[in-house]
Amino acid sequence: QVQPVESGGGLAQPGGSLRLSCTFSLRDFDYYAIGWFRQSPGKEREWVGCISSAPSSHYADSVKGRFTISRDDTTKTAYLQMNGLNVEDTAVYYCASYHHGGAYCPAVDMTRYENWGQGTQVTVSS
């Protein structure tokens, strides 16, 4: 198990879009659930969303309707498509894997995720 590699962060204007990628080196990637988390200055790390092995995706209320999580089991890559960005979305974003991919991933506490990406900065500013 190796730390996944994140990419796609950067600067976006309010209302803009970014797509984050997270590539894993797990032996059976398709059996894992993938979570996305973020941490902004002065705040606790929070759950953004997750996708199970089904795949079934789930989202925090703060991003629902704007963000979309997907996965490609061939390339072992998870994506976080972020549309309609606002300044409150500014944060360091992290991806992580959980070995029980069939679990209802919104109920999986972030402390149970095993492999974490290095984080990528997303800044939304005009």
C-alpha positions as CSV (number, residue, x, y, z in Angstrom):
1,Q,0.0,0.0,0.0
2,V,1.5,3.3,-1.2
3,Q,0.3,6.8,-0.7
4,P,-2.0,7.8,-3.6
5,V,-1.0,10.7,-5.8
6,E,-3.3,13.7,-6.1
7,S,-3.3,16.3,-8.8
8,G,-5.6,19.0,-10.3
9,G,-5.6,21.6,-7.6
10,G,-5.0,25.2,-8.3
11,L,-6.7,28.6,-8.6
12,A,-10.3,29.0,-9.8
13,Q,-12.6,32.0,-9.9
14,P,-16.0,31.9,-8.2
15,G,-18.4,29.9,-10.3
16,G,-15.5,28.1,-11.9
17,S,-14.6,24.4,-12.0
18,L,-11.7,22.2,-11.1
19,R,-11.2,18.4,-11.4
20,L,-9.1,16.7,-8.9
21,S,-7.6,13.3,-9.6
22,C,-6.3,10.7,-7.1
23,T,-4.4,7.7,-8.4
24,F,-3.9,4.7,-6.1
25,S,-1.6,1.7,-6.1
26,L,-3.9,-0.7,-4.3
27,R,-3.8,-4.4,-5.3
28,D,-7.6,-4.6,-5.6
29,F,-8.7,-1.0,-6.1
30,D,-12.2,-2.0,-7.1
31,Y,-12.8,-3.4,-3.6
32,Y,-12.1,-0.1,-1.9
33,A,-14.3,2.9,-1.1
34,I,-12.8,6.3,-1.8
35,G,-13.4,9.3,0.3
36,W,-12.7,13.0,-0.3
37,F,-12.0,15.4,2.5
38,R,-11.0,19.0,2.9
39,Q,-9.5,21.3,5.4
40,S,-9.6,25.0,5.3
41,P,-7.8,27.5,7.5
42,G,-9.2,27.6,11.0
43,K,-11.5,24.6,10.5
44,E,-11.5,20.9,11.2
45,R,-11.0,18.5,8.4
46,E,-14.4,17.6,7.0
47,W,-15.9,15.0,4.8
48,V,-16.7,16.1,1.3
49,G,-18.1,12.9,-0.2
50,C,-17.3,9.3,-1.0
51,I,-17.8,6.6,-3.5
52,S,-18.3,2.9,-2.8
53,S,-17.2,-0.1,-4.9
54,A,-20.8,-0.4,-6.3
55,P,-20.2,2.4,-7.3
56,S,-22.5,4.7,-5.3
57,S,-21.5,8.2,-4.5
58,H,-22.6,10.4,-1.5
59,Y,-21.9,14.0,-0.7
60,A,-21.9,16.5,2.1
61,D,-24.8,19.0,2.0
62,S,-22.3,21.8,1.5
63,V,-21.2,20.4,-1.9
64,K,-24.2,18.4,-3.1
65,G,-25.3,19.4,-6.5
66,R,-22.0,21.0,-7.3
67,F,-19.4,18.3,-6.8
68,T,-19.3,14.9,-8.5
69,I,-17.2,11.9,-7.4
70,S,-16.4,9.1,-9.9
71,R,-13.9,6.3,-10.2
72,D,-12.1,4.4,-12.9
73,D,-11.2,0.9,-11.7
74,T,-9.0,0.3,-14.8
75,T,-6.7,3.2,-14.0
76,K,-7.3,3.0,-10.3
77,T,-8.1,6.7,-10.2
78,A,-10.8,8.6,-8.3
79,Y,-12.0,12.0,-9.4
80,L,-13.6,14.9,-7.7
81,Q,-15.3,17.2,-10.2
82,M,-16.0,20.6,-8.6
83,N,-18.4,23.0,-10.3
84,G,-19.9,26.2,-9.2
85,L,-17.0,26.9,-6.9
86,N,-17.2,29.5,-4.2
87,V,-14.7,31.0,-1.8
88,E,-15.9,28.7,1.0
89,D,-14.5,25.8,-1.1
90,T,-11.0,27.1,-0.6
91,A,-9.2,24.3,1.2
92,V,-6.6,21.5,1.0
93,Y,-8.3,18.5,-0.5
94,Y,-7.4,14.9,0.4
95,C,-8.4,11.6,-1.0
96,A,-8.3,8.4,0.9
97,S,-9.2,4.7,0.6
98,Y,-11.1,2.4,2.9
99,H,-10.8,-1.4,2.5
100,H,-14.5,-2.2,2.9
101,G,-15.7,-0.9,-0.4
102,G,-19.2,-2.3,0.0
103,A,-19.8,-0.3,3.2
104,Y,-22.1,2.7,3.4
105,C,-19.2,5.1,3.1
106,P,-20.9,8.1,4.6
107,A,-20.9,6.2,7.9
108,V,-17.2,5.4,7.8
109,D,-15.4,7.8,10.1
110,M,-12.4,9.5,8.5
111,T,-10.1,7.9,11.0
112,R,-10.8,4.5,9.5
113,Y,-9.5,5.4,6.1
114,E,-6.1,3.9,5.5
115,N,-4.2,5.4,2.5
116,W,-4.2,9.2,2.3
117,G,-3.1,11.4,-0.5
118,Q,-0.6,14.2,0.1
119,G,-3.3,16.9,-0.3
120,T,-3.8,19.4,-3.0
121,Q,-4.6,23.1,-2.6
122,V,-7.7,24.5,-4.1
123,T,-8.1,28.3,-4.0
124,V,-11.2,30.1,-5.1
125,S,-10.7,33.8,-5.5
126,S,-11.6,36.6,-7.9
